[in-house]
């Protein structure tokens, strides 16, 4: 089929922002947003499955590059992801003289309904469909200093409640259970309550040296329930060597695995701190060094009946410099960093469909990022960014499909345990580059016109922590070019923009997951052109 529009979407967004100036010291902002999104995700099979009875997930299909260039895909099941989002934020800012109080209240609801040809081919091996729902409420109260003294500070409390549902999600495996097929239905529910207390202060030790220290205490509680049912999909006769049911004829809809229900509740708490030194060697050059701790709570897997995975923690060290040259016409920001992860949460495929999170014991990341902004002429601005990452797992083992095993998609397979020590982190490109130029000029008293052209490049990435010497669970490097032409009226009340994203229609793999242990690829959005209007009042 022609997939030139697959991977794209149709979006409608409406945003309303109201500001109430209650007094000179009290401001209330109400921000509401609605989005309706109809996406056509594209997922396709990356491996060669020309022999559906004996294939390998690690042998690349010969026509992969040709397929991406021609936008011609073999898909025989519906693919769509339709979502609706409502969000509202109430922000109150109250200036009490020496201190300022900020109150932020937020509500968000998001619902998605979708279906997927999850074998990504013209064969009927896998498909799935389901519904996801998320509702959350948050409340934050901050108090901060409001003076010109040598010490500035902020302190506050934060609360978040979140309800999540994956109900139902149905995975059909047409080759499962020796050709009788399986229909697995998941209904998973999770409630989250998270609270935090935080404070941060900056002390100007001298006119050149500033010391910043801060900390955050977090507590999270998650309640989880998962119901799983597995039925016979196609029906047929069970092979005679299956104990207890061999030789039986099972019609479609027969309960294959007794309904299973899993309930659990876990809580985690953590204190993380940070310290930063800023030193101005001149009015145009700032040097800094920082040490930061971070925390991500544990959780539960919607495709499993297992206890919670562990929380993840990080220690980060960063050195950098920020400098302005040529009378502020050239600005550079350089950062060099090192991250040390403990119990890193990695996303792993379930061989029969779905995904789950487990912990790798340790990983390290080193790298740098350089940002440059130049103003070479009146109205012309050039910006650039380059980033480098060197990532590595430090020890650990994960389950993987044996490299030399041939099997049909959806068949039960034996897994082996492999070392991941020295492997790169998944979804972590070694190089990233962004380059943009924009030019603004005035049209009499009417307003201004701005032309923006940008180029983005990313090097290849791995999408699995194992089998990184194989070609199927990785992507090649890619480039995209965007353009935007904007007219803004002189009073800045009206704005009209013509834009083009990925204007050369460069299609590339953005994600690889495993369904039936075979690599299922997703691609970026195709070329998109549109008009955007803005009214400010």
N, C-alpha and C positions, 0 to 999 in steps of 0.2 A: 504494500500500500504506500501511497505518497505520504511521507511524514514531515513535509515542509512546515506544517503548523504544529506538529507534536513537540512537546517540551515548552510550549508557550501557554499563555493565559489571557483571559479577558477580565479586567479589573474595573470595578466601580468603587470609588472612595469619596465619601462626603465628610467634611470636617467643619465643625462650628466652634469658634472660640469667643467667649464673652469675658470682658474685663469690667469689674465693678470697682470704681474708685470711691470707696465708702468714706474715706477721709484722707488727709495728707499722709497718715501713717498706716492705714489699713487698706490692703488691696485684695480682691477676691477674683480668681480666674477659674472659669469653668470651660473645660475642653471636652468636646464629644466627637467621636469618630465612628463611622460605619464603613465597613468594606465588604463587598460581595466579589468573590473570586471564583472563576470557573477555569480550571487548569486542565490541560491535556498532557499529563506526564508521559514521557517516552521511556520505556524500559525494553531492552532487547538482549538477546543471548550473545555473549562474547565468545564462548567456546564453540568448537566444532561439534555439533550434535547431528551430523549427517547420518550417523548410525545410531539411532535412538536407543538401541538395545545394549550398546557397549561403547560408551563415550568417556572422555576424560575432561574434567573441569579445567585442566591446565594446558590444553592444546588450543591455540588461537584459531578462530575461523579465518579462512583465507581472504574472504571478501569484506573484512571489517572496515578498512579504510575506504573502499569503494562505496560501501553502504552509507557511511557518514557523509561522504561527498555528494552522493546522489539523493540523499533523503528517502531511500527506498527500503522499507522494513517489512518483515513478515510477522504480522500480529493477527491473531484470530479471536481475541476476546476484548471486551470493552476496556478502555482506559480513561478514567476521569477522576478528578479530585475537586469537588465543589465545597467551598468553605464560606462561612459567614461570621464576621467579627463585629462585636459591639464593645466600645470602650468609653469610659468616662473618668475624668480626673478633676478633682476639686483642689485648688491650691490657694491657701490663705497666707498672706505675708503681712506680719504685724510688727512695725518698728516701735520698740518701747524705749528708745533712747540709747542706752549703753548696750542693749541686746536686741536681737531680732528673732522673732518666733516664726517658724515655717511649719504649716500643717498641710500634709499631702495625703489625700484620700483617693484611692483608685479602685475601679471595678472593670473587669474584662470578661467577656464570654466569647467562646470560639467553638464552632462546630464544623466538622468535616465529614462528608460522605464521599466514598470513593470505591473504585474497582480497578483491578490490575490484571493484565495478562502476565502472570508472574513467572512463566517460563521464558517469555520474551522471544517466542518463535512461532512458526506456523503449525507446530505440533500441539496437541491438547495434553499437556503434562500437568501444569499448575495454573490455577487462577485464584484470586481472593477478592473479597469485598468486605466493607465494614464501615463503622461509624466511630468517630472520636469526638469527645466533648470535654471542654475545659472551662471552668468558672473560677475566678479568683477575686479576692478582695484584699486590699493592702491599706495600711495606715502608717504614716511616718510623722513623727514630731521632732523637729530640730530647733535647738537654741544656739545662736552664734553671737560672737562678739561684734560690736559695731562702733569701733573707735580707732584711733590712730596710735595706740600704744604699741610697745615692742612685742607684746604677745597677742596673737589672734587664736581663737579656739572655736570649736563646734562640738556639740554633744547631742545625742538623740536616742530615740527608741524606734523600733520598726516591728511591724506585725504583718504576717501574710497567712491567709487561709486559702486553700486551693482544693477543688474537687475535680478529679479526673476520671473519665470513663472510656473504656474501649469495649463497647457493647452494642451489637456483637461484632466480632471479626471472624469471618469464615474463610478457611483455607482448604481448597479442594486439590487433592493429590490423586490424579487419575491413574497413576501407575503404582500407587502405594498398596501395601498388603498383597503382594503377589498378583497384581492386576485387578483385584476387586475394588481398589480405590478407597480413599479415606476422605471424609469430610470432618475437619476439626473446627469446632466452634469455641471461641474464647469470649468470656465476659469478665473483664477485669475492672476493679474499682480501687481508687486510692484517694485518701484524704490527707492533706498536709496542713500542719500548723507550725509556723516558724516565727520565732521572736529573736530579736537582737538588741543589744545595747552597744553604742559606739561613742567614741570620743577621739578628737584629733586636735593638736595644738601646734602652733608655729611660733618659735621664740627667736627674735633677732638678737643674737649674741653680740654682733657688731654690725656696722653698716654694710659689711661685706658677707657675713656668715649668718645663715638662718638654719636653725635646727627644728625639724618636724618630728613629732612622735605621735603615735595613735594606736588604738586597739579596738577590737570588736569581739564581743562574746555572743555566740550564736547557739540557739537550741532549736532542734527540729524534731517533730514527731510525725511518723507516717503510719497510717492504718491501711492495710492492703487486703483485698479479697480477690480471688481468682477462681472462676468456674470453667472447667474444660469438659467438653463432650466430644467423642469421636464416634462417627457412624460409618457404615459401609456405603460407599458412593455408587459404584457401578453394579454391584452384586455379582455372584458367581459361586463357584465351588472352591472351597479351601483346599490347598494341596494336602495330600495324605500324610505328609511328615510333620504337620503342625500338631503338637500334643493337645489332646482334649477335643479339638474341633476339626481335625483333619477329615476331609471327605464330605463335610457338611456343605449344603448349598445355602448361602445367605443372601436374601433379597436386599435391594437398596433400602437404606434407612435403618438397617439392623444396628443395634448398639454394639460397637466393636470393643470399646474400652469403657468400663463403668464410669459414670459421671464422677469427676473429682473436684473437690472444693478445698481451697487453701486459704486460711486466714492467719494473718500475723500482724504484729505491731512492733515497731522499733523506734528508738529515740537516740539522738546523737547530740553532743554538745562540744564546743570548741572555743578556745580563745586564740586569736591571731593578732599579731602586732606588726608594726612597721616603724622604721626610722629612716629619715632622709636628711642629708646634709646638702645645703645649697651654698655655693661660694661664688661670688661675683669677682672675677679678676679685673673686670673693667665694667663700664656701664653698658657695654654691648656684648659681653661674653659671660655666660653662667656655666659653671661646672657643678655636677651633682653626683651623689652616690646614695643608693638606697638598699635597704634590706626589708623584705616583705614576706609575711607568712600568709598562706591562703588555705581555704577549706571548702570542700564540696561534700555534702552529706551522702550517706549511703542510700540504698533504695531497693525496690523489688522489680522483678522481671515479669512483664505481662504475659510472656510465653513460657512460664514455668511454675513449678510448685515447690520452689526452693527457698531457703532462708535468704534474708537480705544480703546484698553485696556490701562491702566495707566502704566507709567514707574515704575520700581522696584528700591528700594534703600536699602542699607545695611550699618550698622555700626559694625565694627569688632574690638574686643580687643583680643590680644594674648600675652601670656607670654611664654618664652621658655629658654632652655639652650642647648648649644652645647659644648661637652667636648671630649677630647682625653685622653686615659689612656694607661699605659703599653707601653710607648715609641711609641705612635701612632698605636699600634696594636689593639686597641679597641676604636671605635668611637661611641658616642651616641648623638642623637638629640631628644629632648623632647619639645613638644609644647602643651599648654593648651589654648583653645580659646572659645570665646563667640561671636555669631552672632545675630544681631537684625535686622530683615527684616521688611520693610514697603511696603505695596502693593505687596506682593510676587506674582509673576506670576505662576499660576498653570495650568496644561494641563488637560482639562476636556473632557469627551466623548460627542459627539452629539448622542442622542438616536437613530436617524435614520441612523447614519454612519458618520465617520469623527471625528475630534477633534477640540477643540477651547481652547483659553487661556483666563482666567479671573483672577481677582486680589483677593487674600485673604488679609484682612487688616493688619495682623501682624503675625509674627512667630519668634521663638527663637531657637537657636541651641547652645548647649554646648558640648564640647568633648575634647579629647586629642589624640595625635599621638606620637608614640615612634619608632624611627629608630635606629638600631644597626648594625654596621659592625665590624666583628672580623677577624683577620689574625692569626689563631692559629698555622700555620705551613707554611713553604716556599711553595708558589704556591697555597695555599688553602685560600679561602675567603668565609665567611659565612655572609649573610645579612638577616635581619629580620625587619618587620614592623608590628605594631599593631595599629589600630585606633578604637576609640569609639565615637559614636554620640548619644546624647540625643536631640531629636527634638520635637517641640510642636507648634501647632497653638494657637494663642492668640485671641480668639473670631472669629467671622465670620460665615457666612452661605453659603451653596451651595445647588444646586438642586440635587436630588437623586431619584432613583427608590424605591418605597415602598417595604419593606422587604417581605411582605406577599402576593404580587401580582403575579398571574400566568397569562402568556400571551405567544402567539407564537412569535418567532423571527421576527422582522420587523413590528410588529403591532404598531399602535399609542398607547401610554401609558400616563397616567397622572403622573407628577412628584410631589414630595413634597420637601419642603425646610427644611434642617436639620442643626443643629449647628455642627461646626467642632472644637469648642474650646477644647483643650486638646488632639486632635488627633495628630498622628505622621505625619511628612512630608512624602510624597510619594518618593519612590526610594532612601531612606536614610537608609542603613543598620545600625543596632546598632553596630555590630562588623565586622571588616575586618582584615585579617591576610595574610601576605606574608612571606615566608621563602625560602631561596635559598642558595645553596652551589655550588661553582665552583672551579675546580682544573686545574691549568695550569702547563705543564711541557714541557721541550725542547727536541727535537729529533735531537741530534747532530747539524750539521750546516744547516739542512733542514728548521727548523722553530719551531713552538710551536703547541701543541694541548691543547684545553680547553674543559672541560666537565662541563656543567651547568645543574643542576636539580633544579626545583622550584615547590613550592606548594602554591596555593592560596585558601583562604577560605573566604566566605561571609555569614553572618547570614541572616535570612529571611527579606523581605522588603514588604511594602504595595505599590500597584500600583494605589490606589485611595485615595482621602482625606476623603471620606465618607465610611460608612459601613465597618469599620475596625474590627468589631466583626464577620464578615463573612469570610468563607475560600476561596472564589473563586478569589478575587482580591488581592492575595498575593502569595509570593513564599516561599519555604522552603530554608534552608541554603544549601550550596553546596561547593564542593572542585574540583579543577582541578590540574593536574600535567603536567608540560612541561619539555622536555629535549632538549639539543642542544650540538652537538659535532662539534668543529670548528678547522680546520687546517689553520694556517697562516704562510706564508713563512718568512724567516729570514729578507728579505728586506721589508716585510709588503705590498708588491704590490699585492699579490694574496691571496685570502681567499676562502675556501670551507667549507660550513657548512651543516651538516645533522641535521634536527630538527623534533621534534614531539610535537604537541600541543594537550592538553587534551588527553594524550595517553591512559587513561583508559576509554575513551568514556563516560564520565559522562555527561548525558543529564539533564538539569535543565531549569526552566523557567526564562527568562531574562526580559520579558516585558509582561504586560497584558493590553490590550486596550479593549474598549467596542464597539461592532458592533451590532446594534439593541438592545443595553443595555445589551447584554450578553458578558461574559468575553472571549476574544480571546487571547490565549497565544502564545508567541514566545519562541523558545529555543536557547541555545547557539550552537556554531559550533560543529560538531562531531569531533572525533579524526582526526587529519590531520598530514601527514608526507610529508617532502619535502627536496629539495636540494637548497641551495642558494650559488651562486658564485659571488665574488666581485673582480674587477680589478681596481687598483688605478694607475693613470698616470698623 
